[in-house]
């Protein structure tokens, strides 16, 4: 391999590396932090408001609407059911659909409850992490003077 060819390969390699690994900072306002912006933000007030909305609006609404659908379906099952010994197959199909509906409503209520609990616990978790980090930094600053 000639010396000139080696120099050309090194130059090409350096040019490729510098172009592909050239990220020193995020441009201001480009999202995900940037200059003057925190890397992570947590809004306890927003989490509390979301948990409150789940508990006061969504869960009661799902419960109410789930019961309303069950009442309407029960009425339809009764109407299509056997009166003179013969009933419509629609009655049994509606009954199965109602059972599926009730299961889905219970699952949705369970999911809402877990989301509400997670929103409430997140604030506590962030605060605990913040206190822990502050304590560790305070311990480190005492050692720095030695």
Secondary structure as UniProt FT lines:
FT   HELIX           3..20
FT   TURN            28..29
FT   TURN            35..36
FT   HELIX           44..53
FT   HELIX           54..58
FT   HELIX           59..80
FT   HELIX           89..144
//
